[in-house]
Amino acid sequence: MSLLEIAVTGALLATLLAISVQFLGATAAGRQALRRNDTAIREAANVMERLSTRPWREITPQGVEDCQLSEEALGVLAGAKLEIDVTPTDREPEGKQITVVIRWQEAADLPDRSVRLTAWRYRQADSE
């Protein structure tokens, strides 16, 4: 082997190594983004489930102010904020539209990310 062949082989290996490192970094960043998104979806579903089990009269804009994000969600989602909107429907049967939104900062140079979950809860004949 000549010195030139060894130098070319070394350059090719260094290039492949640099590409592999970039690929692995992008893959890790993608996995973290998926983890944050999955955590936000699960947290929104959990909040909605807790709200849907409340008595009808407690599902009001003021009645849902005590809902908070879990410690896990706060740890995974940077700057996470929970927003809950309760809007009465004007149709029969009497109902309420409940919207849960979780917002978080993905990265400093990117816009906020969010997950939105909407459900309707209808008044039962025997509820207050």
Stockholm file with secondary structure:
# STOCKHOLM 1.0

chainA/1-128         MSLLEIAVTGALLATLLAISVQFLGATAAGRQALRRNDTAIREAANVMERLSTRPWREITPQGVEDCQLSEEALGVLAGAKLEIDVTPTDREPEGKQITVVIRWQEAADLPDRSVRLTAWRYRQADSE
#=GR chainA/1-128 SS CCHHHHHHHHHHHHHHHHHHHHHHHHHHHHHHHHHHHHHHHHHHHHHHHHHHTSCGGGCSTTTTTTCCCCHHHHHHSTTCEEEEEEEECSSSSCEEEEEEEEEECSCTTSCCEEEEEEEEEECCTTCC
#=GC SS_cons         CCHHHHHHHHHHHHHHHHHHHHHHHHHHHHHHHHHHHHHHHHHHHHHHHHHHTSCGGGCSTTTTTTCCCCHHHHHHSTTCEEEEEEEECSSSSCEEEEEEEEEECSCTTSCCEEEEEEEEEECCTTCC
//
